[in-house]
Amino acid sequence: MIGRTTSSRALVLTAPRELEFRDLPVPHPEVDGALLRVEACGLCGTDHEMFTGRLPAATPLVPGHETVGIIEEIGDVAAEQWGVSVGDRVAVECFQSCRRCGPCLSGAYRRCESNGLRTAYGLSPVDVGSGLSGGWADHHWLGPDSMLVSVPDGLDAIDATLFNPVGAGIRWGAELPETGPGDVVAVLGPGIRGLAAAAAAREAGAAFVMITGRGAHDHPRLEAAARFGADLAVDIDQEDPVKALRAATGGHGATVVVDVTANAPDALGQAVKMAATGGRIVLAGTRNSAETPGFHPDAIVYKELHLIGALGVDAPAYRRALDLIATHHYPFCSVTRRVETLEQAGELLAAMAGEGDEPPPIHAVLTP
């Protein structure tokens, strides 16, 4: 093809807190691959932890696992398999699927025997495949195992990057715990995923939804919680969340607890305490091997609790997320948001972590 893209600018994480631009070669699409022109990429705590080195990363790599863009080139087999064409706007899932192994055939492709975390977009090093495997770039190479979700007409690229956090909220707050009418739901963590979990629980028919946060860092998020379906927002620095929940629900505990906190060692103990007998606890936040003070495993036995681990999102939740965002029933698209270009990635990561004077944005996005 005359004039086709042969190289693409990418922002590469080479070591903790070290980013550099590189021109990476763009291979010609095979029949089962495609080239995406990146429009926007959402950021989350994983990006910040890889940047700081708190989460070990296979550097050098191109970060970015919440990518939205336009199909620029695509092979015939890929077009048929994914149901997309040149010019279509799509969201790129982080995990890939071989579509043949047992986990993939069962729908649990996050555990694909040929992929998993080691080939996940935004996490794999530049010496794997084309190297253009993250959203912090002008282009993103899509291999045959990619999973794509079409973006509804009328939803722009910036708003569409919410597909990942809102999808997480739907899976963690409704699908995994099978939230339904009458449930009392407690969401620990008021970030965009926590707010989405609250909205998902409300959509599923929950009778009462509480969301918790901590300190000035979380005040804007707690103030926004009511608009996402929460009946009660609690700052745990000011109030005991277990007592607050029981006071608001006539002494009842939560039938569903969703922990989306990151590196909050006391959250698990709180979750077990606030859960009602027979309750379901979804654990989606990681603690990087930190100890968990206040957590007493025997309580799981005596209260017959169900603990559910949650790794990532899946295609049904992503599709539901994009549809929900497009309805504008909840103000996902009007949350405090900061959008920067790749050149300002370091500044945006610092802002996300609350390293400046202003509260961190609820949603952060990078554009090429």
Summary of the structure (lengths in Angstrom):
residues: 368
radius of gyration: 20.5
end to end distance: 23.9
largest distance: 70.4
contacts: 1323
relative contact order: 0.14
helix: 32%
strand: 25%
